[in-house]
Amino acid sequence: MPSVKTNLIIALAIGALISAVLLALEPLTDYAFLSLEWPGVSAAYLFWGAVGSSPFAGIAISWLVNALCYGFGAFVILSVLKLLTAPKT
């Protein structure tokens, strides 16, 4: 079974992939999946309003926050699967 550190790395990679796919699908689907990106969009909006930075920084913050949110969900799922498949002693 993978260790907690390995599960965390796998979960963060899954979160980054999901966030990147959602970001790439935005213009193709006419922003139909925007509701799935609200954690990152909200964080980018708060950062952008507080600092007044460029839109590219807002997109990067949005991607990072969404990656962390979806990575946390993937980590929980991987941890539960690890507990369910652990050998009984």
Backbone torsions as a table, in degrees:
resi	resn	phi	psi	omega
1	MET	NA	141.8	177.8
2	PRO	-67.8	151.5	178.9
3	SER	-77.6	175.5	179.7
4	VAL	-64.4	-38.9	179.5
5	LYS	-64.2	-42.4	178.0
6	THR	-64.8	-42.8	177.0
7	ASN	-61.3	-38.2	179.6
8	LEU	-66.0	-42.8	178.8
9	ILE	-65.0	-43.9	177.8
10	ILE	-62.5	-42.4	-179.3
11	ALA	-65.4	-41.0	178.1
12	LEU	-66.4	-35.9	176.5
13	ALA	-66.5	-40.1	177.2
14	ILE	-64.1	-43.7	178.7
15	GLY	-62.4	-41.8	178.1
16	ALA	-64.8	-38.8	178.8
17	LEU	-66.9	-44.1	178.4
18	ILE	-62.3	-43.7	-179.8
19	SER	-63.8	-41.3	178.9
20	ALA	-65.9	-40.0	178.9
21	VAL	-65.4	-42.9	178.2
22	LEU	-63.3	-39.0	178.8
23	LEU	-66.9	-37.5	179.4
24	ALA	-73.9	-28.6	-178.7
25	LEU	-80.2	-14.1	-176.4
26	GLU	-52.9	-58.5	-177.4
27	PRO	-70.2	-26.3	-178.1
28	LEU	-74.1	-29.3	-177.3
29	THR	-106.9	12.6	-179.6
30	ASP	57.7	42.0	176.0
31	TYR	61.7	34.8	179.6
32	ALA	-72.3	-27.6	-177.6
33	PHE	-100.3	18.0	-177.2
34	LEU	-63.5	-29.1	179.9
35	SER	-65.9	-23.3	177.6
36	LEU	-76.1	-12.3	-177.3
37	GLU	-106.3	13.2	-174.6
38	TRP	-59.0	-37.9	179.1
39	PRO	-59.1	-45.9	-179.0
40	GLY	-71.3	-38.6	179.7
41	VAL	-65.4	-40.6	178.9
42	SER	-64.5	-43.1	178.9
43	ALA	-64.9	-41.5	178.7
44	ALA	-65.3	-39.1	179.1
45	TYR	-64.3	-42.7	178.0
46	LEU	-65.3	-42.4	179.0
47	PHE	-65.2	-44.8	-178.0
48	TRP	-63.8	-39.4	178.8
49	GLY	-70.3	-35.3	-177.7
50	ALA	-77.3	-38.8	-173.3
51	VAL	-105.3	-30.0	-177.6
52	GLY	73.1	38.4	-177.2
53	SER	-82.9	-175.2	-177.0
54	SER	-75.1	159.4	176.4
55	PRO	-62.6	-29.6	179.7
56	PHE	-66.0	-36.1	175.3
57	ALA	-66.5	-37.7	177.0
58	GLY	-63.6	-40.4	177.9
59	ILE	-66.0	-41.0	179.2
60	ALA	-64.8	-41.3	178.2
61	ILE	-66.4	-41.3	178.0
62	SER	-60.4	-45.1	179.9
63	TRP	-63.4	-43.2	-178.1
64	LEU	-66.0	-44.9	-179.1
65	VAL	-66.0	-41.6	177.3
66	ASN	-65.0	-38.1	177.7
67	ALA	-62.5	-41.1	178.6
68	LEU	-67.8	-40.4	179.7
69	CYS	-64.6	-49.6	179.9
70	TYR	-70.8	-30.1	175.5
71	GLY	-66.3	-37.3	177.0
72	PHE	-63.6	-43.1	177.0
73	GLY	-61.7	-42.1	178.3
74	ALA	-66.4	-35.8	178.0
75	PHE	-65.0	-41.1	177.7
76	VAL	-62.4	-44.8	-179.8
77	ILE	-63.6	-44.5	178.8
78	LEU	-64.0	-37.9	178.6
79	SER	-66.6	-40.4	177.8
80	VAL	-65.7	-41.8	177.6
81	LEU	-63.3	-36.1	178.1
82	LYS	-65.3	-41.0	178.3
83	LEU	-67.8	-36.4	-178.4
84	LEU	-73.0	-29.9	-177.6
85	THR	-99.5	4.5	179.1
86	ALA	-66.4	140.3	178.7
87	PRO	-67.0	139.6	-179.7
88	LYS	-82.7	128.1	179.0
89	THR	-120.0	NA	NA
